Amino acid sequence: MELQEIRQSESIPDKDSFWIKDESVMKGALDVITEISATNRIVLKANGDLIPNAVAVANIVTENMLKGNSSIQDIKLDSVISEEDGQMTSNIQITILKD
């Protein structure tokens, strides 16, 4: 699998992007179900400590709520080093397709 750099653009959200927030994983999964029903494709995005929540939401959606009707198309991982303090922050993008 080839590593691809993730282009971060929180200021210009895509119509099929969903940023994982620091909230209940089940609430995030329900929000994703609502969004994916309109577009049939969604990209979950998360930074730092929220990456495990993004993975959990993706698993809940594909393995429980839409089992057999959805799949994970792509997973992209990246890290960014801050120019201010040199701290490294990881990023993830999980693309889910609804069949």
N, C-alpha and C positions, 0 to 999 in steps of 0.2 A: 504494500500500500504506500502510495506516495504522500508525503506530508505537503500540505498546501497552506500558505499563509492566509490568515483570516483578515479580511479588510473590515476594520471597525468603523462603523458610521452610526453611532447612536443618535446623532442629531438628525439624520435623514432616515427614518424607519421605512423598511420595505413593507408592502402590504401583506406579505406572507411571513414576516418575522414576528417572533414572540419572545420578549425578554423575560427570563425567569427572575422573579422577585423573591425577597426574603419573606415568604408566607407559606402557608400549608401546601404540601405537595399535592394533596387531593384537589385543593382549590385551583392550583395551577393546571392540573390535568383537566378539570372541568372547563377552564378557560380555553385550553388548547382544543378540546372537543368542539366548543362553540365556534372557534376560528376556523378549524379545519373543515367543518361542514360546509362552509361557504367557498373555500378555495381549493380543497382537495390536496393541498400541499402546505406545509408549515415548516419554518426553520426555528428551532429552539436555540436561543443564545443565552450564554451565562458566562460570568467572570468569577475568578477566584473561588471563594468558599461556596458559591452557589452552583458549582459544577455538579456535585453529587445530586442536588435537587433536580437539575436538568435531566440527568440520566434516569432518576427515579420517575419523573414525569413521562419521559419517553417510554419507559418500560410499562408504566400503568396504562398509557394510551394504546400501545401496540400489543401488549400481552393480555390485557384485561378488557378495557372498554371497547376497543375496535379489533379484537382478536380475529384474525383471518381476513379482515377488511383493510388492514394497513400494514405498512412495512417501513423500516428505517432504510432510507436510500443512501445516506452519506453521513459520516462523522468527521468533523475537522477539529483539530486541536492546534493551539498556538500559544506562545508566551510572548509577553511584551515587557521590556525592561524600561522602567520609568527613568526619564532623563533627570528628574528632580532629585530623587534619592537612591536610584539604582535598584529599587525593589522590583522583583519579577512577579508578574500577574499572568496566570493562565487563563485561556479563553476556550470555549467549546461552541460548536455549532452542530446541531443534530437535525438533519432533514428527514421529515416524516411524510410519507405519501399515503393518501387514502385511496384504496382501490375502487 
